[in-house]
Every structure is written in C-alpha cells, then in structure tokens.
Amino acid sequence: MDILVLGGSYFLGPKFIKTALDAGHTVTVFNRGSRPLNVPGVREIRGDRSADADLRRIDGKYDATVDLCAYVSGDIKRVKDALGDRTGRYVFISTVDVYERGTGKLLDESAGFETRDFGGEAGAYILGKAALEKEIASVEDRCVLRPSIIYGPGNYAPRENIYFKWISAAGQILEPSPSDGCFQMVCVSDVARAILKACEEESFRGRAFNVTSNEMLTYELFTQALKKACGTDFEVIRITPEEAIAGQVPFPYPISSAESEKYDGSALAGCGFEYTEITEGLKEAWEFYVHSR
C-alpha cells in the first residue's frame, strides 16, 4: 500500500511509520518539518495543514491516509477538499476523551460525545476531536480509532516517565492513598498495529473502534506492574490526595472514581486484536528510558 501520514514527528507517528515499513508498505509524510524523520524509504513533504496551498502540494494517490494531527474543526475537510479521493481510506486518530463524562456507564463506540467545555487546553482538545468526529462522518471510506491513555517508548507526555524519573533519581515513587480511581492504558505499539489494520482491512471501513485494553488499573496495580517492569524494589511513599494537591504532585492518572471513566475495547478485540500486557509494555518503555538518558 501507499500510505500518507499527516503529522508523524512524535511518539506514535514514528512507531506507526516503522510498523508500516516493516509490513512492506510505502510511506509519505506531510508535516511542518520541525522534526525531520530522515528515515530511509520515507518521503517527506513539508507544509502546514492549515494552508490550502501547502496541502495542494501533496501529489500522488494513496491507498490510505493516517491523520495523526487533526485537532480543530475544519482540519479534515481541508484535507479532503485538497486531495479528494486521492486520500484513499481516511484513518482519523481520535480519543476516548470525546465521550460524555460522568455517565457511570461502560462506554462503547455508540456512546454520546461530550458537548461541555471544561476550559483550557484539555477542554479545547476534547471539543476539537468531537467536532472532527462529526466532520469525518461524511467521508465514506473512513475509520476512526479512539485510543485511551497511550504509553510506551518515546512518550513525550508526562505520564509513566514521571515514575521513571522518580525511580532513577531517588529510588522511590509517590502513590496517592486513599485512591479509588481507575484508568486504562494502551501501548504505543498496539495503537500502531491498530492503525495498520484500519488501513489494510476492508472490514474496518466506515467503523470506529476504542483502542484500549479492558484491564482496569488502579494506582496500586500500576505500582505492582512498575516494580516487575523495572526489576527494582523501589520505595513507595503514600500521600493523601490533599497532600498531592497542596504539593502540586503531578499524578498523571485519575485519583478518584469521580474522575474515572470506563471504556469498552471489546469491538477491536473481537476482530482478533490482542493487547500488550501492561508489565511487558512498561518494561519496554523503562528500558528505552534508561538507554536514552
């Protein structure tokens, strides 16, 4: 296949590109070029997706287009206006955050979208992705993927790397207690494989999938997985949620059940997809972190 990737400079992008190349596909990347990939066999076109003239510089016809950097209303329409049917199947990387919060339900792909503005960058991100979900609905040959919390080697978001830094610097981590929050995570390599299936398989046409393991993690379970992954018995210092707020401790996952949502990943699993076990994924991320320091 000839695959066009929009974005692709960070984390998930390079992982997907390698996955696609390893599968024998040809990859063209369109982005601003602030972080050139310089990967043999990958063609790079520099441009800004918000500029129609730049989008029109994308030549060729593609079997699939993977959109990793659509964030605001109009982003998908602008690409389709410029390329038309040359995009092939349009694979949009959305997020489980588009779902309405606080319903208390297990959220599958049919759940309603959030319409409230929670403010700040996070609020704008959620509403932007929800608007794009509606925008892509008019694209006949499409697939939408909604990952949960992505982790893994090269993660630039302050999540598992916070713990890696604590362990490396002090041999200890902080853990909120009491905490009844729960969360779901998905390894970056799993998301990359899901994107490739969305490009390749006809059965994915016109569908949306939550990309997440159904395993519900708590901070205690996450700590246990972290110890196995890192191979070290670091000290666990428990602090109350109130102490965490007062000390501005950057806990990256929901601390309370009121903050937590539960997502159903069984539709993708029903297509024969298997997820990386959390300890195995964290081990790969830890080893990458240690070797890249």
C-alpha positions, 0 to 999 in steps of 0.5 A: 500500500501507499500510505500518507501520514499527516503529522508523524514527528512524535511518539506514535507517528514514528512507531506507526511509520516503522510498523508500516515499513516493516509490513512492506508498505510505502510511506509519505509524510506531510508535516511542518518539518520541525522534526525531520524523520530522515528515515530511509524509504520515507518521503517527506513533504513539508507544509502546514495543514492549515494552508490550502496551498501547502496541502495542494502540494501533496501529489500522488494517490494513496491507498490510505491516509493516517491523520495523526494531527487533526485537532480543530474543526475544519482540519479534515475537510481541508484535507479532503477538499485538497486531495479528494479521493486521492486520500484513499481510506481516511484513518482519523486518530481520535480519543476516548476523551470525546465521550460524555463524562460522568455517565457511570456507564461502560462506554462503547463506540455508540456512546454520546460525545461530550458537548461541555467545555471544561476550559483550557487546553484539555477542554479545547482538545476534547471539543476539537476531536468531537467536532472532527468526529462529526466532520469525518462522518461524511467521508465514506471510506473512513475509520476512526480509532479512539485510543485511551491513555497511550504509553510506551517508548518515546512518550513525550507526555508526562505520564509513566516517565514521571515514575521513571524519573522518580525511580532513577533519581531517588529510588522511590515513587509517590502513590496517592492513598486513599485512591479509588480511581481507575484508568486504562492504558494502551501501548504505543505499539498496539495503537500502531498495529491498530492503525495498520489494520484500519488501513489494510482491512476492508472490514474496518471501513466506515467503523470506529473502534476504542483502542484500549485494553479492558484491564482496569488499573488502579494506582496500586496495580500500576505500582505492582506492574512498575516494580516487575517492569523495572526489576527494582524494589523501589520505595513507595511513599503514600500521600493523601490526595490533599497532600498531592494537591497542596504539593502540586504532585503531578499524578498523571492518572485519575485519583478518584472514581469521580474522575474515572471513566470506563471504556469498552475495547471489546469491538477491536478485540473481537476482530482478533486484536490482542493487547500488550500486557501492561508489565511487558509494555512498561518494561519496554518503555523503562528500558528505552528510558534508561538507554536514552538518558 
